[in-house]
Amino acid sequence: MAARATFQSIKSVVPLLDRILVQRFKPETKTTSGILLPTSVTKNPLPEATVIAVGPGARDKDGKLLPMGVQAGDRVLLPGWGGNSIKLGDEEYFLFKDSEVLAKIKE
């Protein structure tokens, strides 16, 4: 279930602890040759996303701050499902824990 957006910009959402805010890449609805793809092919979320914002990190049992594995602007690989969705207009964003990120994509 998506959270109700009561803010004007996604930049006003600041993740807490070890959470990250991401925007998944949208699946292509048309091939390069112009063929339209059916919604059954494009309804599954893509595993790639761009990190919009990160929290400060979680604390270990001794109270030391554990660093985050990603930073804003990184491209990451996520599980196919999960995360908490936030809708702002037509755009959808997700909150994941840092530990749920499968990989960082380097170009």
Secondary structure, DSSP 8 states (H G I E B T S, - for coil): --B---SS-GGG----TTEEEEEE----SB-TTS-B--HHHH-S--SEEEEEEE----B-TTS-B---S--TT-EEE--SS-SEEEEETTEEEEEEEGGG--EEE--
